[in-house]
Amino acid sequence: MTLRTADYAYQLPEDLVARYPTERRGESRMMLLERKGQRITHLHFRDLVELLGPKELVVLNNTRVIPARIRFPDQKAEMLLFEQIDPFTWRCLVRPGRSFSLGRSFSILGHRAEIVQIGEEGDRLIRFDQLIDLDEIGEIPLPPYIDRAPEAFDRERYQTVFASRNGAIAAPTAGLHFTPELLGQIPHEFVTLHVGVGTFRPVKVADITRHKMHDEAFELTAAAAERIQSAEDILAVGTTTVRTLETLMQRFCKIRPGNGVADLFIYPPFEFRRVQSLLTNFHLPQSTLLMLVSAFAGREFILEAYREAVKERYRFFSYGDCMLIR
């Protein structure tokens, strides 16, 4: 066990960062990690169906990414709208910060707006003079490491085929591999957790126990909660699904329906009480997501798997390949 942020680092050649998705969904490679025997096998995502147990339920996050990034057409400035306070007011990340001083008014794509507050983390509270239509003026907020402007196909590919609940500013990327055809072959259920601004914030402290985890809103229907609670085995698709289920288990010792906020920071050691298997993409060095998968599979085993992934030239991050941890 280690609590040092530096112990969750690894070396990644820049050309292994996936800046584009595969030509068709479901074509990704999949690394199988078997915790019990510490064994690594190289497969493809399409092999997932054959690996499922007879009483295994696949749980996915059906949040939908909103086109939350707004670029200024006449200057190098942009806003990322990540929390709606009321119909006219949004909490935003902005850059460059000097262009968004307190009290400043500005025009953007036919809208007037004013900076009404600056938060402790540098975020801005911005009030618009009218309702804004993000579908009309916003763009899909691709993660910074993709390092390119969004293209037309990103509106579809940076979204799961089962996305149905608006509210995320980043995709639950493990779900991007699924096709409707594959989903139709497996028993599955949905939770909703809206991926928030914390996904863009690194761990800045040397001791991970001092990191403050971000809040993300989630919800479960009564039917989903009952099915997940009663399932013999759960395969969670993505770290957001894990955080939702394990938050509920910590608070209530059961999966129960309703709305809530997940602020659970999962790092080694951690006792997982509902999730038996995890499908996840490869994560950034020293990130809270890498710490979560390390808690699930063991830090040394995960870092060994990442070294193997680099050697075998797996594609990393949101548009990249995946791993199945059993």
Steps between C-alpha positions, in 0.01 A plus 500: 500500500621850421343839555746702293370656180841446339456122533217506245714628214598318183674588173278538193626576149295789362413313182298244701242763601195426283399825332238331283264207563519171314329498160201312645382455858590174665830453316723588795750267656433378853756395758369237743641523853430204727561611857513156658782365284652840412468403134480731197339392171463702178151487349253718310192675634273272296618211724316652798176307441674162529671600826184585693381265771150346489377721787697815422329837453674774301437848644559807281478876543243654263594866552511712185773752421372852438676734250630706791805671347444846349782661301519872429515541121710819505758419772688210659262454791250237602260389773409153623155504660494227764221584746169675438399702806174637361356549148739791430805429717779246451817412685779488243867430445653775289821581319690718501401606850607863445222538243234413757547747785230553763219730386601494134221490241547354155318380189527148362316365195199727546487475879593754768662371819661623822759350737327507839736289712846343496531172689789373713613265220489780242163405355258778408131549564363651178150640457354518148227739391292221344473124484786353302465216254819298537407281205513815288805685635698236691731217399580161648768551770770257393763440771815717475729206419316430173662826391287586198183689422178296506384372164147419384528128582593574865138594572414135447819312591574687826163376623391151598228336287286475814546862620160634602537736799650844425751641746860380452794709378708189429401160368498185717761371257493127579148506359615636164599149385145360511285459191122447507558147370740404780283665763208289379696182575570567868290552814546864594367783711564875519596753764546871432802695623571832332875519448609837634783751503712286732589282205720788377667571835827324588612385843725787614600373846786262579287297744187368329302500826510881488332518159143628507283293269247681282122452524301341219121464495350156447160333487355149489150385417321262734511222240874544441581509871303181568664313214854613593445423867381147428754410230748228592794665319545855371724608214525879527568682175721794590627664816190724516280192540733367771486828690120505484451145627770510767378840624157347559649195674707719732207722593213252517655150481274435200422625150197721535317729254494877491730797446829563673851640477811285465811644664666170584876491441601138444868417546692204652403339724124493437237234556272472197160385616295475180731495196665168408642593156590825328522602133699821468721696263863587573537804725733796539808467722449610862123538447224407745373252239833317492488490879151347487603218266809447715273452799303244300789298354807601703738784415793278397282282275341805335834668434632171359196488270558860389864422417375201299244721326773744398717214375209355297406847376148519638317828436451711813229718659150598384509379139740216580489132588366343818578249771275250673598432861357176643 
